[in-house]
Structures are given as structure tokens and as C-alpha cells.
Amino acid sequence: MDKLIIHNESSPLIPENTEETISALVDQKDRAEREGKPDFYYFNDRDMLHYFLYRETNLNKKANRSKRTIREYEKELHMMIKQMLENGPVMHLDLDIVDDSLFKSLEKRHLRRYQKWVAEDSPHVKKRGSYSPATLERKTVIWKSFFSFLFKSGYIQKPIHEELLTVSVRSEDRPNRDLGPREVIQLLDYFEERKQYIAFALIHVLVSTGMRNEELCRLTLADVQYDSILGHHYLSVTGKGSKRREIPLKEKVLESILQYRKARFRPVTFPNSSEEPLFVTSTGRAFKPDGLAHYLKRVIKEVDLPFVHSGHIKLTAHVFRHSFAIISHLNKADIFSIMKALGHEDIHTTMIYLQKVLHREQHVIHQWSSESLGKYI
């Protein structure tokens, strides 16, 4: 497979300047159109990969893929190509090479074998155990999206993506992220009593706003705004698809933010027009999502509380978003209001957050009267 166009060691598979790359590809596409040829006549495998990743699909730039989504797709497709090139014989990819193209040479059986190899025999599985159903689902969605694009664009002639098996994620397959108010209070008490104001504020803000990890990382001082009509502060948050929503800040949560800033030796007053990151690291820079997740995982791991060490709950930065949904539900908020507060597009996503709580609440045992079993109920 060394002669394949995609296998070019002289240049990285992922370009440094994506804007220049996509601009050149659009020029190639326009040239083909002028000459009356198929849109992707001058494209090779690398070109198709780059066009899929970096093309704009919406006139409103903010509605295009986020940088995080693009990075996720880059990583997954780069891994797929690398694994096919390096482990093709192991997964029995009996390729008949077409036009020096990996993508044009793939048949349905090859994708099926690759998916099976990733799930059962890949180095990750042998070293660290099986992928979770949710991870396999995410991988499969990306593969299907890419090869569907190649087929619809006419670059490949067969809908080979249809051979990929669907990965169903059952509720019991999902990690337990049900952290209720009691556990959250224990965590907050733990960090407050030890004057660990950084961890305290991050958890306090995440659980009381329901923000995504990356949304918190993007906040600036200017995003803390004051509502003179209702008389309270709120956060102007940029969510997925660059959609903005406003999240009210309770007074004690605002105090936690101010305490965080003092602990970082960056006191502040609001309102403030500065674009400085609201939550800075020890070096004065904005947190990156992975960095914030790693920090919280590390400090929570050191907490001496029974539920932390039990391992029953997967304690990550994202768990506090689930806690926000659960606590909102326990305070009689309806599902649509919770969905809107979380910035979800689909109510089914919100239902996943509340599924286990709702299931327990709706159990028939709760309808039994106190006389059902006499003194034994």
C-alpha cells in the first residue's frame, strides 16, 4: 500500500493551514465545473478527506462544524487510514488497488472487516479492553458520514457505508453519571473547608449552570452581564453551533467566581468589557476542555469521600451537567425547560440524562399505600 496517494510521508495528512487548503480545493472544484467535468474530477484521496473535513455547509459561519468537532473527525479518520495502511493484512483487506486510491479500492467487506477488527482485535482492545458501546457508536457515525459523502459526491461508486453495522447504546451501557444533590454538597463542602477555591468554584459553576465543559472554557469577563430588569447577573454562553443562550447566575455562584479570580490573583468587578478568559489557569490562560477535564478528574480523585472511592459513579467534568438536570427535575422543573437550559436540540438527549431517575421514580412500588403490607411497608 506504499504507493497509495494517501500514503505520502513527505507531507502530513492533516494540513497546518486549513483555510488555504479548502480555498485551493474550491478552486479545483470550480475548474472542473468550468470544463464540464464532474465536481471532484481533479481530487485525490487527500483532497476528498480535506474537503469533507473543512468545507463550509452553511452561509452562516457560526452554524458550521465547531473546531472541536473537526478535531474529533480529524483524529478518527486519520486513525482509520493509518490502521488500514498498517494493519490491512491482519484484518484481511484483500484490496485490488484502483487509481492509487485507498478509498476507491474499498468494498463493503473491507469496511465490515475493519469495523470488526476495531471492536475486537485492535491494539486498544488488546491493551485496555473493549471500547464502550458509546465510543463504537461515535466512531461508526464518523465512518458512515465520511463514506456516505464520498459516495454522494461520486468519488466512489458504491454505497459501502451501508455495510457498517449499527451500534446500539442501551441505557445500561452508558456510564453512571447520576450525581445527586447530596453528593454534590459533600464535594462542595470538602473543597470549601480546605479552602481549595479553584476546584470549589469550577464545580459550583458547572453544577449550577449546566454548562458544557468547553462552554465554560470559552467564557470571558464580558460574558458576565447584568440584567437591570430582573436585577441579577447572567452568563452569555456560546454553545454548540455557536448558538448563544443566557444562564442566570445565583448570587452565591457569582461569589464563587469572584473568589476564583482572587485565588488566581486576578480580582475583577462586573460588568466588565474585557475579553480576558473568565476562568484562567495558573499561567493566566484560558482552560482548554481537555485540560479542565484532566484537572477536575485529578482533584476529585484525591477527595476522601466514600462515593468517590466506590467507583459506582464516573466522576468527570461532564457529570455535573447531569447533576444540573437531575437537581432541576427534583425541583419540579419540566423536561422542556431543562432541555432549553442545557442547550439541547433534541429532548431525547435530555431524557438520557434523567432516564435512571425517572425509571426509579415511576416504579409501581411508590404507589403502594402504607397499609399494603401492614407494618412491613
Summary of the structure (lengths in Angstrom):
residues: 377
radius of gyration: 25.1
end to end distance: 70.0
largest distance: 87.4
contacts: 1034
relative contact order: 0.08
helix: 56%
strand: 6%
